[in-house]
Amino acid sequence: MTTEVLHDLEHSIPGVAFATESAVLSQYSRDQGPVQELIEPLAVVWPESVADVQGVLRWASRSNTAVVPRGAGTGVSGGAHATRNCIILSLEKMNRILDIRPDDELAVVEPGVINADLNEAAKPFGLMYAPDPASYRFSTLGGNVATNAGGLRCAKYGVTRDSVLALDVVLADGTLIHTGHQTFKGVAGYDLTGLFTGSEGTLGVVVGITVRLRYLPADVRTVAAFFPDFRTAAAGVLAVGAARVQPAIMELLDGATMEALDGAHGSDLRTRGGALLLIQTDGFGAEAEAAAVRAVLSELGGTVSSEGSAEAERLVELRRHSRGDDVEHEIRVGEDIAVPRSQLVHYVAELERMAADHDVRLKVVAHAGDGNLHPTFWIDAAEGAAGTARLNAALDESITVALRMGGTITGEHGVGQFKLRWLPQEQQSEVLELQRRIKAVFDPAGILNPGKAI
């Protein structure tokens, strides 16, 4: 049966590259999220045009074959993991910047454009694309849209949805639709652009993206404040908010994270304190805002420094690498939880308690400006089933406590496969059913990224 399906695929999409070799299938079978069951797809397909994507989806609908859209594979929730009897639709070759319109402050791109490449293209016009996930040098705009990705600049500029104006989307049956507008304002009809953004490829395949660009800041100032412990640093976030300063970046790193960075990059962060609050202001008022931040954090007992440009870039880049690499003899699971900022200090305290109660190790980084935390729990692999049980108990409790505080199970990484088991804790059954019915409207046969997001 598989041979017949692939033979039909080859004849249905002439000229479109695809591969069935085991090494390629294995490479494209997963993203960077935890793997529950490693499944190889039937094939990997690389469309290069909208017509190619339409042809693939017409074939998939006719043959009832599941399609898993994929960008760069940098997601961490299993949203691009292969499912049984699926093909992987890799959009990496659709990577053209189609238009930059500086007077309208927008760009039109294909989904395979790398986030950093768009920023480089916009820079000569004095513009930037604001969303900047830690993977911005590798992640694609299509993947960013699929997960409604965030990033360090979320504190001031918002998440991907706040910068997406319009989308071109191919539906499950191959129909091409256009949603949204080329203006910053527009309320005609339902907001389908917002619906597709963050839908993780379950409603359609994004083949064109119109994004809003922002002004490249005239000035940037970075303030690094080292505190003796993580909770006091978290309190600094609320103190800056109380001073009514709006940083572009407000990032929080705990001692374990700084130790890991020091070991990997030769820095000396851990010798300077037990936690680091990294704040960046931008625009014409950057220096005045930075001065206000320094005063507030000094009053809290922080060791505050105003970094020069070279040091500032180094600290920001270190933060982008703070997720760290997998360690062979450890089992690590990173989380993506958001809580109301008023609960930030309390949730940090709860995380530390959980790690002690369940006897697991913990490190935490946070987009503290919007209450989005990335705790990583881990154990030694040699601990076996007993260690895994403790690890899962800590993960479960981290979700339960966050929801009790008014938080969410995912701030920016998406539900994917990994977080499906927790979704019913956050959303009532009526909401879950409504989402299933919405998917059925766009994808009645259920072939688009099945088993993900809802």
Secondary structure, 3 states (H helix, E strand, C coil): CHHHHHHHHHHHCCCCEEECCHHHHHHCCCCCCCCCCCCCCCEEEECCCHHHHHHHHHHHHHHCCEEEEECCCCCCCCCCCCCCCEEEEECCCCCCEEEEECCCCEEEECCCCEHHHHHHHHHHHCEECCCCCCCCCCCEHHHHHHHCCCCCCHHHHCCHHHHEEEEEEECCCCCEEEEECCCCCCCCCCCHHHHHCCCCCCCCEEEEEEEECEECCCCEEEEEEEECCHHHHHHHHHHHHHCCCCCCEEEEEEHHHHHHHHHHHCCCHHHHCCEEEEEEEECCCHHHHHHHHHHHHHHCCCEEEEECHHHHHHHHHHHHCCCCCCCCCEEEEECCEECCHHHHHHHHHHHHHHHHHHCCEEEEEEEHHHCEEEEEEEEEHHHHHHHHHHHHHHHHHHHHHHHHCCCECCCCCCCCCCCHHHHHHHCCHHHHHHHHHHHHHHCCCCCECCCCCC
